[in-house]
Amino acid sequence: MPNLFNESISNASDHTGQVVVRVDNDQITSKALIDRMTEPLREKFNEAEIFMKTIVQGPPAGAPVTVTVAGESFSKLIDVKETLTNEMKDKGASLITDDVNQPVKTISFELNRERMAEDGLSAQFVSRQLGLVTEGIPLGTFQQGTNDIDLVVKQDTGTHQNGLKLKRNECACEDK
């Protein structure tokens, strides 16, 4: 969400999400919603850190409430977000937005920096090479009428069907 509508999270991480609730002030005030919901939410989701506050900047006109949820389990965060969203709708919230996305597969690498130094490689170089193997090489954009089509050169999709064999991808380095 753009900061025009909310405050950014100071300790954001992969295990942090925000739920913004727009309050119908004819039904309940932001403060009353916070007072009513904070403790029940903390009791119900005791593994998560839950903070509620009124946002006083920017549109929409009714001051929205931000609910920040943090925890170690991404799937648990998704469950908490869905439960919170449903409970807030049941309590009369008219517009609810969140910045929690579905998980994506990731691969983590432990770099052998001594070996890389011996071979004259930087972490940035290795990162770029992995990006080329996994994401492809962007070539630009092709316009077809009013549509922009991103052009990317990628490895043969058959290679990816059985999973990437990154151990087989080698970097040619000069002997010193």
DAURBEL-V300369 format. One record per residue. N is the residue number from 1. OMEGA is omega in whole degrees, 0 to 359 (999 if undefined). Layout:
N:OMEGA, N:OMEGA
//
This chain:
1:178, 2:182, 3:175, 4:184, 5:183, 6:174, 7:180, 8:179, 9:184, 10:182, 11:183, 12:176, 13:177, 14:183, 15:182, 16:176, 17:179, 18:172, 19:179, 20:181, 21:175, 22:186, 23:172, 24:186, 25:174, 26:181, 27:184, 28:177, 29:177, 30:181, 31:180, 32:178, 33:178, 34:180, 35:183, 36:191, 37:188, 38:183, 39:177, 40:179, 41:179, 42:178, 43:183, 44:182, 45:187, 46:178, 47:182, 48:172, 49:184, 50:178, 51:178, 52:177, 53:178, 54:176, 55:186, 56:183, 57:170, 58:178, 59:0, 60:189, 61:177, 62:183, 63:180, 64:178, 65:176, 66:174, 67:179, 68:181, 69:179, 70:178, 71:183, 72:184, 73:180, 74:180, 75:177, 76:178, 77:178, 78:179, 79:180, 80:180, 81:181, 82:178, 83:179, 84:180, 85:180, 86:180, 87:179, 88:176, 89:179, 90:182, 91:175, 92:178, 93:185, 94:181, 95:180, 96:175, 97:177, 98:180, 99:180, 100:180, 101:176, 102:182, 103:175, 104:179, 105:178, 106:174, 107:178, 108:179, 109:173, 110:183, 111:174, 112:187, 113:177, 114:180, 115:179, 116:179, 117:178, 118:181, 119:179, 120:182, 121:176, 122:177, 123:179, 124:179, 125:180, 126:179, 127:179, 128:181, 129:177, 130:177, 131:179, 132:180, 133:186, 134:185, 135:182, 136:181, 137:178, 138:180, 139:182, 140:183, 141:177, 142:179, 143:176, 144:186, 145:178, 146:181, 147:172, 148:180, 149:178, 150:177, 151:182, 152:174, 153:181, 154:175, 155:179, 156:183, 157:176, 158:177, 159:184, 160:184, 161:179, 162:181, 163:179, 164:175, 165:187, 166:178, 167:181, 168:179, 169:183, 170:178, 171:177, 172:180, 173:178, 174:174, 175:181, 176:999
//
